[in-house]
Amino acid sequence: MSHEFDAYDIDELRRRVRGEVHGPGDPGYPSVGFNPAVDRSPAAVVDVLDADDIAATVRFAAAHGMTVGVFATGHGGTGLGARSILVRTAALDTCVVDAAQRTARVGAGVVWQTVIDAAAPLGLAPLCGSSPTVGVIGYLSGGGIGPLVSTFGSSVDHVRALTVVTGDGAVRTATPQENPELFWGLRGGKATLGIITEAVIGLPAISDIYGGAVYFDGADAAVVIRAWRDWAALLPDEASTSVALLNLPQLPTVPPMLAGRLSVAVRYASVADAEAAAAVFAPIRAVATPLLDAVGVMPYAAIGAIHADPPGPMPVRERGGLLTALSDAAVDILVDAVTPPVGQLLPVVEIRALGGAYAKEPAVRSALCHRDAPFNLNIVGLLVDEDAAQSVTAVVDATLGALAPWSAGAMLPNFAASDDPELIRTCYDADTAAWLAALGDQFDPHGVYRTGQVVRS
């Protein structure tokens, strides 16, 4: 059945869960998250205490003809409307490292830095993304490509087990042996098959890496990116890299030599010994005169410094896609996009080199597709006001249109935060999308998870 959600329904939901339930107007209701441009206006917000709370919320939603979304940090989130209930997972904060097994058991409310800090004293390294402030579970549900992607592959390839609440309100364990179809689809399928409450992940033994970023003046951007492209194609498996065009503001957190100007950063991370890693990186240092060279031996716990993603919320629009090649003409298109007057509204235009271990078939297959693409492009536009939003949309659309000859016509799930079914489908090949949709119908017969970034028939 379906009807307008009212105070009586809120009271009923409160009786079903142990966690707090907030309605519109309650102090605990807002869920702004990392991207303030995302509008979340659900019928209710539930601060769940455990998987049973989520299961009760899902069953309640099914009985009332509603949908359920999930919120941890709000990175890469999508909007939510008045016929939905938002589950917040902050209380699911389990983080237990098993040094003998080299694993970590991590709850849905945990960010990567928490796992890094727990594992680093043991010489173990969680394969996080570029920002350690991102939630572990949301990142893994989209596959995950981090600073060591070419060396270790997708982070989701290192998941050992998952606990999930499926759309029928059941709490299930998924491993390669138990519910293997769920295990396949949860790793890369975002929230299509359920809300993941806990993950067990493998931890490689790494204490230090040779990494960081070297920054060049924007005037050298085209030369640097072309040299980076050719150099990256020959990198050994021990190294991973990305490059970014940056329009950084004048803030106390931004190094003064980079503030208020266009720069280009070459990021590097290697698990080789320092001497060998430095020798591999030497050609990049010789491309142009650096504004800042911050590449060297670093503790793995400081891996977030490589990309130096913004630590606080920003209203942004992100678009991009996988590229089949990075020609000289494509480089010129990207450099032109970040020049004045609109360029300042694009704080980051990033290209990550993939390949290496990422392109190889993993031991246990997942729903993560398009592993053969050599590059991932992500353009971040700053939405400071309505005029800026229009300008950003225009320049990003024009840039992606101009790059069409080198586009794979596909995206990676963690770079495709959207509820547009057509855009979501580009994250998967036809067979994967069809199987995800079929599994979604099987495990979610009432359509409770038919909201946000999901694949459904």
NORVEN-V474631 format. One record per backbone hydrogen bond with DSSP energy under -0.5 kcal/mol. NH is the residue of the N-H (numbers start at 1). CO is the residue of the C=O. Records with the same first field share a line. If there is no record, write none. Layout:
NH = CO, CO
//
This chain:
3 = 64
10 = 6
11 = 7
12 = 8
13 = 9
14 = 10
15 = 11
16 = 12, 13
17 = 13
20 = 47
22 = 45
24 = 43
26 = 23
29 = 26
34 = 73
35 = 74
36 = 34
38 = 35
40 = 38
41 = 39, 80
43 = 81, 84
44 = 84
45 = 22
46 = 86
47 = 20, 45
48 = 46, 88
54 = 50
55 = 51
56 = 52
57 = 53
58 = 54
59 = 55
60 = 56
61 = 57
62 = 58
63 = 59
64 = 60
65 = 62
66 = 61
67 = 83
68 = 448
69 = 85
71 = 87
77 = 74
80 = 39
84 = 81
85 = 67
86 = 44
87 = 69, 85
88 = 46, 86
89 = 71
92 = 89
93 = 91
96 = 105
98 = 103
99 = 97
102 = 98
103 = 98
104 = 201
105 = 96
106 = 104, 199
107 = 94
108 = 197
109 = 92
110 = 107
112 = 134
113 = 132
114 = 111
115 = 111
116 = 112
117 = 113
118 = 114
119 = 115
120 = 116
121 = 117
122 = 119
123 = 120
124 = 119
125 = 204
128 = 126
132 = 130
134 = 131
136 = 110
139 = 135
140 = 136
141 = 137
142 = 138, 139
143 = 140
144 = 142
149 = 146
151 = 148
152 = 148
153 = 149
155 = 144
156 = 143
157 = 154
158 = 155
159 = 156
160 = 200
161 = 200
162 = 174
163 = 198
164 = 172
165 = 195
166 = 164, 170
168 = 443
169 = 166
172 = 164, 170
174 = 162
175 = 178
179 = 177
182 = 179
183 = 179
184 = 180
185 = 181
186 = 182
187 = 183
188 = 141, 186
189 = 185
190 = 141
191 = 453
192 = 189
194 = 191
195 = 165
196 = 194
197 = 163
198 = 163
199 = 106
200 = 161
201 = 104, 199
202 = 158
203 = 102
204 = 125
206 = 123, 204
209 = 298
210 = 270
211 = 209, 296
212 = 268
213 = 294
214 = 266
215 = 292
216 = 264
217 = 289
218 = 262
220 = 217
221 = 218
224 = 220
225 = 221
226 = 222
227 = 223
228 = 224
229 = 225
230 = 226
231 = 227
232 = 228
233 = 229
234 = 231
235 = 232
239 = 236
240 = 269
242 = 267
243 = 351
244 = 265
245 = 349
246 = 244, 263
247 = 347
248 = 246, 261
251 = 249
254 = 251
258 = 255
259 = 255
260 = 248
261 = 248, 258
263 = 246
264 = 216
265 = 244
266 = 214
267 = 242, 265
268 = 212
269 = 240
270 = 210
271 = 238
277 = 273
278 = 274
279 = 275
280 = 276
281 = 277
282 = 278
284 = 281
285 = 281
286 = 282
287 = 284
288 = 284
290 = 288
291 = 215
292 = 215
294 = 213, 292
296 = 211
298 = 209
300 = 207
302 = 299
303 = 300
305 = 302
306 = 303
308 = 304
314 = 34
316 = 314
317 = 381
319 = 379
321 = 377
322 = 410
323 = 375
324 = 406
325 = 406
331 = 327
332 = 328
333 = 329
334 = 330
335 = 331
336 = 332
337 = 333
338 = 334, 335
339 = 336
343 = 339
345 = 342
346 = 343
347 = 345
348 = 380
349 = 245
350 = 378
351 = 243
352 = 376
353 = 241, 351
354 = 374
355 = 373
357 = 150
358 = 355
359 = 356
360 = 357
367 = 184, 187
368 = 187
369 = 427
373 = 370
374 = 323
375 = 323
376 = 352
377 = 321
378 = 350
379 = 319
380 = 348
381 = 317, 379
382 = 345
383 = 315, 381
384 = 382
389 = 385
390 = 386
391 = 387
392 = 388
393 = 389
394 = 390
395 = 391
396 = 392
397 = 393
398 = 394
399 = 395
400 = 396
401 = 397
402 = 398
403 = 399
404 = 401
406 = 403
407 = 404
408 = 322
411 = 426
414 = 142
415 = 412
416 = 413
418 = 416
421 = 419
424 = 420
425 = 421
426 = 422, 423
427 = 424
428 = 425
433 = 429
434 = 430
435 = 431
436 = 432
437 = 433
438 = 434
439 = 435
440 = 436
441 = 437
442 = 438
443 = 439
444 = 440
447 = 444
450 = 447
451 = 449
454 = 452
456 = 454
//
